[in-house]
Amino acid sequence: NIIQVITMDEVIRVLLLKDGRTIVTKLEEVPGADIGEPDCAMIDPVIYNTINDNLETALSRFPGKNITQDTKMAILSDNILTMVTPTTALLAEYLVTIGD
């Protein structure tokens, strides 16, 4: 449904983390978090292997299906170097990946 994709695009971000990893995720702020506590929640995070040019194989669930079935996890915004809006192609592949 194209309307759903446009709506989801408003909250889906590409996070460039300080440790060099790239994560595509739905992101929401955690209201009322104290200093030093996780202040953001990643929902359906997917790691993007930037060395791989093929989007279909560059994306995989984060931290991995064999590690946890959790699809929502906390993160400190201090760990995020920057965030950007994904390209249309990356967004489409992200939606396919989280739909698996």
Secondary structure by P-SEA (a helix, b strand, c coil): caaaaaaaaacbbbbbcccccccccccccccccccccccccccbbbbbcccccccccccccccccccccccccccccccccbbbbbcaaaaaaaaaaaac
